[in-house]
Amino acid sequence: DGKKMSKSLGNVINPDEVVAEFGADAVRIYEMFMGPWDQAIAWSPRSLIGCRRFVEKIWEMTNRDIANNWKESDGKLAVELNKLIKKVADDIAALKFNTAVAAAMKFANGWAAAKTGLSKADMKRLLAVLAPLAPFVTEELWHELGEPGSIHLSGWPEAGAVKETEATIVIQVNGKMRGSLILPATEGQEEKRVTEAALLDERVAKWVSGEYKVVFVPGRLINFVAGV
């Protein structure tokens, strides 16, 4: 009903009951994910389900990659992991816990969809980043990896250099977005290659006829100025 939780109103949530149903990590993550830390947010038990699934996904994917024993991480995942390390560090320092959790969930979805996964070294870095968010499951997985001691004494991982493997190019015609391209990072820097690929898209080609000028921002945007 939108009222503030209060003992006098009898509408306080018993955390022990919620933890018993969803697990301590899921409840902790949900409280961080609900919204900005300085705002009042409505409690929604249904939203806890997604946080529980996120914890389960981390467990499943880590055990999958332990079994596969990848020598090297998937290239795109390695890039995204470096971004995640920096993102979570910056967000925690700024008390932006909800965006830190959102970034971790996005990474987990990409991890699950990747053809190959993470090497042991990168799994250790990932678990260290997730430890402040989900301390219990990451501690268990830390020992699954054969690491001694507690993950909470392991130190924060370094992000490393972020080298993009792909470029997403926005396609515009006369300043209006008409599509986008995902190309290897090197090809995304080449105007000729991007122009050719963009004009193969029927949604773009139908707006470009006769003379046109190209405005190209390498790795980011191509704009066809038609009718010039």
N, C-alpha and C positions, 0 to 999 in steps of 0.2 A: 504493500500500500504506500510505499515511498517514505515511511517513517524511519527515523534514525533508530538504530539498534539501542535498546535500553533495557536494563533489568526491570525497571518499574513498569515497562510496557509488555514485558514477557516475550519479547521477540528477538532475544539474543541467540545466535547460533552456537551450539555446543561444539567446540573444535574437536573434542575427542571422538564424537560420533562421525564427523565428516572425515577425519583422518582414518578411522576404522573402515570406512566405506571406500575412500578414494586413494588413501596413502598420503603420508606426510609430504612427500615431494610434490605431488599433484596439487595439494592444498596450498603449499608455499608458492608454487609457480602461479597458481590462479590469483592469489592475493597480489602478486606483483604485476600480473598481466591485466588485471581488471581495468586499469586506467592510470592517469597521472597520479602520483603519490599524494599530491596536495588537494585532490578533489574528492568529493563524496560520490561513491559509486554504488549502484544497486547490487546486492548479493544475488547471484543466480546459480543455483546448484547444477543446472543443465550445462553451464559453461565449464564446469569442473571436468566434464567428460572429455573435452578436447585436451585439457591439460594432462589428464591421466593417459590418454592415447599418445601424447607427445613423450611422456616418460617411458611408456612401453616401447615406442619406436626406437628411442635411444638404446634401450636394453637389447632389442632384437637386432638392430643394425650393428652394434658393437660386437655382439656374439657371432653374427654372420661374418664380419670381417676378421675376427680372431680365427675362425675356422678356415677362411680362405687364405689368410696369411699373405696379403698383398705386399710385395716388395716395395712398390711405389704407389702413391695415391693417384686416383683419377685426377688428371690435370686441372679440370674445371673445379673440382671439389677442393683441391689444394689452394687455388686462388680464393675461393669463397671462404675457406677456413681462415686464411690470413685476414680477410675483411671482417669476419665474425669476431676474431680475437680483439681487433682494434675497436670494433663497434661496441662490444660488451664492456670493455674496459672504460671507454668514454662514457657510456650510458650509466654505468654503475656510479662513476664519479659524480655524474650530474643528477643522480637519483631518478633517472629515467628507466626504471626497472621494466615497465611495460614494453618499451621499444627494444630493450635487450632481449626479453623473452620472445618477442615477435621475430627478431632476427634469428634467434636460435631455432625457432620452429620452421622458418623458411629454409634454413640450412638443412634441417633434418629431412624435409621433403625432398630437397635436391639430392641428398645422400641416398635416400631410399630409391630414387629414380635412376641413379647412376649405374652404368653397366659394371664398373669396378668401384671399389670403395676406398677406404683409407688404410694406409700403412699403420703399423703398430706405433711408430713415432708420432704420426699425426693423430691417431686415436688418443694417445696420452695428452696431446695438446688440447684436443677438443674436450676431453673429460675435465681437464683443469679449468677450462673456460666455463663449463657448465656447473662446476662444483658449487659456486655460490648460489646458483639457482636451484639445483637438485642435489643437495649434499649426500643423501643416503644412497641413491642409485649409483652415483658416480664413485662413491667409496667402494661399493661392491664391485663395480666394473674395473676399477683400478687394480683390485686384487685379482680379478679374472685375467688381467693382462700380465700378472706375475710381478707386479711392482711391490716393493717393500714399504712399510710405513703407511702413513695416511696421505691421501691425495690433498688434504687440506694443509699439509706442510710442504707440498711439492713446489710451490712458487708459481708465479704467473708466467705463462709461455710468451715468447716473443712472436710478434706478428709476422715478421719477415717481409720481404719485398713482395708487393702485389703486381704480378705480371699477368695481364689479361690474355686469355686464350681466344676469346670471342669479342666481337664488336657488334652492338645493336645500333643500326643506322635508321634514324627517322627519315621517312620520305615525305617531302612536301611538294605541292604544286601551287605556285603563287601564294606561298605562305600558309596553305592549309594542309594539314596532315592527311595523306592518302594511303599510307602503309608503312611498313618497316621491314628491315632486313637483318638477319643474323648471319654474319660472315666471320671467317677466321680473322683474328686481330690484324694480321699483316695485310690481308685483302681489304679490310675496312679502312685502311689508310690510303688506298689507291683510288683516285677519282674515276679513272677509266673503268676499273673493275666494278665499282659501286654503281656508276651510271648504267652500265650494261645490265647489271643484275636488276636494278630498279625498273628499267623500262621493259623487262620481261614480265613484270607484274601487270596483269590486265587492269587492275584497279587504278594503276598509275598511268599506264600507257594511254588510256582513253581520254585523259585530261591533257596530254601533251601532244600537240600536233603543230606542224609547221616549224617555224623558227622558235628556238628557246635558248635561254642562258642558264648555266648551272652555277649555283652557289654551293660550295662544298666545304664542310667542316670535317676534317679527317676523323674517322672513328665515331662520329656522332650524328651528322645530319647531311642530307643532300636536298636542295630545293631547286626545282625546275621553275624558272620564270618564263612562262609561255607567252606567245604573242608579241615578242620583241623583234 
